Structure formats: C-alpha cells, structure tokens
Amino acid sequence: MKAPPQPTKGTVPSTVVPTLTQEIKNKLYKNISFSTAVGVTDAPLGLRDMGIVADTMTILALGGGFTYKMNSPANDATTASAVGQQEIDFEIEEIYVTGLGAGTGQIRVMWNPDLIRLKP
C-alpha cells in the first residue's frame, strides 16, 4: 500500500486522507429496577431525566415478564424473553416498559460519556 502524497507547503490536498480513531473505552453503566405488574403500561425508565443516552441495554431480571419499547412509546414492543437479552449499537434515549405479571424486572444500560453527539 502506498502512502498518500504529502501536500507541498501552502497548498490544499485534493483528496481527503482517512484517519483512524479509537473510541475511548470509558463506559458507565446503571442497573434500573422496575415493576413488571400488569397495569404498568409504557412506563419510562427515566433515562432522559438522568441525561443518559445508552448504546447497550441488557436484561438482568425478567420479574413476571415485560415488553419494552426504545425511544418512543409509538415504536413496536419487544418481549423480554431471557436474562442476558441485549440491544447493542443503538442510540437509546429512553426505554418504556409494560408489565405482564407480578414481580420486578431489571435492565442494565451502558453508555460512553466521552462520546460527542452531533445534532443533524
């Protein structure tokens, strides 16, 4: 592989040279417990209030069972089917849960506080 040509002093390169970067591995996590009782419908877990924008969600406990929706209660529900079930590489601003039976569910969210979110 050839190295890209270096511009001479005072000129602007005509091609953009790719630059490799590495993500800072400084992830934080929070375990969030919630009721899975019937009657709990599209209850937000409060990520927005905590200022969290997660990129990973892992189910730690199912309780009596629940479904979840990410980012908007208008999205389709996903059934929490197993401990260890994950959502990864997804920008998660909020999680809405609906209980299917008595008990307590638990979800872990992870995020990197060093990443900068760019607004479109």
N, C-alpha and C positions, 0 to 999 in steps of 0.2 A: 504494500500500500504506500502510495506516495504522499508526502506531506503537502498540505495546501501551500500555494505560493504566498510568500510574505509580501505585503504591500510596501512600496517604497515610501520614504518619508514625505508627508504632505499629500498622499493620495488616499482615496477611499476604496477598499476592496470591492470588487464587483460581485463576489459570491459570499454568502454567509457560511462561516465555518462552524459546524456543530460543536457544542461544548458539553462535555459530560458533567453532570452534577450528581451529588449523592444526598439523599434525604437524611436529615438529622434524626437519629433514632432516639427521640426523647418522648416516647408516648406516655400518656397518662391514661388512667382508667378509673371508672366509677361503677360500683355494683349498685343497682337500683332494685329495690323490692317493691312489690305492688300486689294488690288484691286481685285474685282470679275469680271472685264471686260472680255468679250470674247477676246481672243488673249493672255491672261495671261495663260501660259501653263507650268506646273511643276515648278513653281517659288518657290525656297526655302525661308522659312521664316527667316532663319539666326540663328537658334538655335546653330549650331556648332560654328559659329563665336562668339556667346555670351558665349560659354562654358557651355551651358545648356544641361543636359540630364534629360528630364522630365519623370515623371511616370504617369501623368494625363494630359489630354487635354480636354477642354470644349469649345463648340462653343457658342460664345456670340452674334454674329450677322451674318446673312446669306447674307446680301447685295443682289445682283442679283442672288445668288446661286453659289456654287462651289463644286468641288470634292477635296479630299485630299489623299495623299499617305504618309505613315510614313516610315522614314529612307532611302528609296531608290525610285527614280522615276521609277524603274523597277517593283515595287510592284503594286498590283491591286489598282485601285482607289475606294474610298468610297464616296458616295454622302452625303454631309452635308444636312440633311433633317429637322432638327429642332434646335432651340435655346435650349441649355441645353444638346444636344447630347454629350456623353463623350467617351473617350478611357481611360481606367484605368488599373493599374497594368501592364503596358507595358513600356519598356525602349524606349523612344522616343528621338532620337538624332537629327532628322530633320523632318520637315513637308513640303511637296511640294503641292502647291495648283494650281488648274486650274479653271479659271473663267468661269461662264456660263451666265453671264449677267451683266449689269452696276450696280455699287454700291461698297460698302466697306464691307468686312467681318471682323470679329474679333474672335480670338481664345485666350483662356487663357491656359497657360501651368503652371504646378506646379511641383516642384522638392524639394528634401531634400539635401541641401549642405553638411550635416554631414554624408551622406552615402558614403562608400568607394566602388568604382567599382574595382573588381578584373579582371584582364586580364587572359584569358584562357592560 
